[in-house]
Amino acid sequence: MMKKVLTYTVTVALTAFALLTLFLSSSVLFDWFGIRAKEGNYVLFVVLANFISSFLYLFAAYGFLKQRVWTFKLLSTTAMLLIIALIGLFIHIKVGGLYETKTIGALFFRITITLAFTVFAYLKIIKWKK
């Protein structure tokens, strides 16, 4: 029973995180509700990485619910995508590109959350199944 509660809790949290990420990134990309202007100097490739990540999170939520081994690999890939975006952001900053300071913190937060979901997937689907 406890295992099912953990599975459903993580699945709901990952789905909520995915939908929030999808809403926020698509709002900037497609300028819904005037959010693009409120974001200031957003960095397009970071927004695109977040947008792609939102779909990967949704697939991972399904995989987590169904206890599929590929969920760990998908979340690991998502974390790598975000880390590459962070490296790109630092290069962008170094060459004098415009950005918002909050983008750095937001990207670190997103990477941390993604790594936490990745660890959950590893423990719940791979390690505890053996």
C-alpha positions as CSV (number, residue, x, y, z in Angstrom):
1,M,0.0,0.0,0.0
2,M,2.8,2.4,0.9
3,K,4.6,1.8,-2.4
4,K,1.4,2.7,-4.3
5,V,1.0,5.9,-2.3
6,L,4.6,6.9,-3.1
7,T,4.2,6.0,-6.8
8,Y,1.0,8.1,-7.1
9,T,2.5,11.0,-5.0
10,V,5.6,11.2,-7.2
11,T,3.5,10.8,-10.4
12,V,1.2,13.7,-9.4
13,A,4.1,15.9,-8.4
14,L,5.9,15.2,-11.6
15,T,2.8,15.8,-13.7
16,A,2.1,19.1,-11.9
17,F,5.7,20.2,-12.4
18,A,5.5,19.2,-16.1
19,L,2.3,21.2,-16.6
20,L,3.6,24.2,-14.8
21,T,6.8,24.1,-16.9
22,L,4.7,23.7,-20.0
23,F,2.5,26.7,-19.1
24,L,5.4,29.0,-18.2
25,S,7.7,28.2,-21.1
26,S,4.9,28.2,-23.7
27,S,3.6,31.5,-22.3
28,V,7.0,33.1,-23.0
29,L,7.4,31.4,-26.4
30,F,3.9,32.2,-27.7
31,D,3.4,35.4,-25.6
32,W,0.3,34.2,-23.9
33,F,-1.3,36.7,-21.4
34,G,1.5,39.2,-22.0
35,I,3.9,37.1,-20.0
36,R,6.8,37.6,-22.4
37,A,7.0,41.3,-21.6
38,K,7.0,40.5,-17.9
39,E,9.9,38.1,-18.3
40,G,12.3,40.8,-19.5
41,N,15.5,39.6,-21.0
42,Y,14.7,36.0,-21.4
43,V,17.2,33.6,-23.1
44,L,15.4,31.8,-25.9
45,F,17.4,28.5,-25.7
46,V,16.8,28.3,-22.0
47,V,13.0,28.7,-22.6
48,L,13.2,26.1,-25.3
49,A,15.1,23.7,-23.1
50,N,12.3,24.2,-20.4
51,F,9.6,23.7,-23.1
52,I,11.1,20.4,-24.3
53,S,11.7,19.3,-20.7
54,S,8.0,19.8,-19.9
55,F,7.0,17.1,-22.5
56,L,9.8,14.8,-21.2
57,Y,8.4,15.2,-17.7
58,L,4.9,14.2,-18.9
59,F,6.3,11.1,-20.5
60,A,8.4,10.4,-17.4
61,A,5.3,10.8,-15.2
62,Y,3.5,8.1,-17.3
63,G,6.6,5.9,-17.1
64,F,6.8,6.3,-13.3
65,L,3.2,5.4,-12.9
66,K,3.7,2.3,-15.1
67,Q,7.1,1.5,-13.4
68,R,9.0,1.5,-16.7
69,V,12.8,1.3,-16.5
70,W,13.1,3.9,-19.3
71,T,11.8,6.5,-16.9
72,F,15.2,6.8,-15.2
73,K,16.9,7.2,-18.6
74,L,14.4,9.8,-19.7
75,L,14.8,11.9,-16.5
76,S,18.6,11.6,-16.7
77,T,18.4,12.9,-20.3
78,T,16.2,15.8,-19.2
79,A,18.7,16.7,-16.4
80,M,21.5,16.6,-19.0
81,L,19.5,18.9,-21.3
82,L,19.0,21.4,-18.5
83,I,22.7,21.2,-17.5
84,I,23.7,21.9,-21.1
85,A,21.3,24.9,-21.1
86,L,22.9,26.1,-17.9
87,I,26.4,25.9,-19.5
88,G,25.0,27.7,-22.5
89,L,23.6,30.4,-20.3
90,F,26.9,30.9,-18.6
91,I,28.6,31.2,-22.1
92,H,25.8,33.6,-23.1
93,I,26.5,35.7,-20.0
94,K,30.2,35.6,-20.5
95,V,30.0,37.0,-24.0
96,G,27.8,39.9,-22.8
97,G,24.3,38.5,-23.7
98,L,21.3,40.0,-21.9
99,Y,19.6,37.9,-19.3
100,E,17.7,38.1,-16.0
101,T,19.4,37.1,-12.8
102,K,16.4,35.0,-11.8
103,T,17.1,32.7,-14.8
104,I,20.2,31.3,-13.1
105,G,18.4,30.5,-9.9
106,A,15.4,29.1,-11.8
107,L,17.6,26.8,-13.9
108,F,19.4,25.5,-10.8
109,F,16.1,24.9,-9.1
110,R,14.8,23.0,-12.2
111,I,17.9,20.9,-12.4
112,T,17.7,20.1,-8.7
113,I,14.0,19.0,-8.9
114,T,14.8,17.0,-12.0
115,L,17.7,15.2,-10.3
116,A,15.4,14.5,-7.3
117,F,12.8,12.9,-9.6
118,T,15.6,11.0,-11.3
119,V,16.8,9.6,-8.0
120,F,13.2,8.6,-7.1
121,A,12.9,6.8,-10.5
122,Y,16.2,5.0,-9.9
123,L,15.3,3.9,-6.4
124,K,11.6,3.0,-7.0
125,I,11.8,1.4,-10.4
126,I,15.3,0.0,-10.7
127,K,16.9,-0.6,-7.3
128,W,13.8,-1.6,-5.3
129,K,12.4,-3.8,-8.0
130,K,15.5,-6.1,-7.8
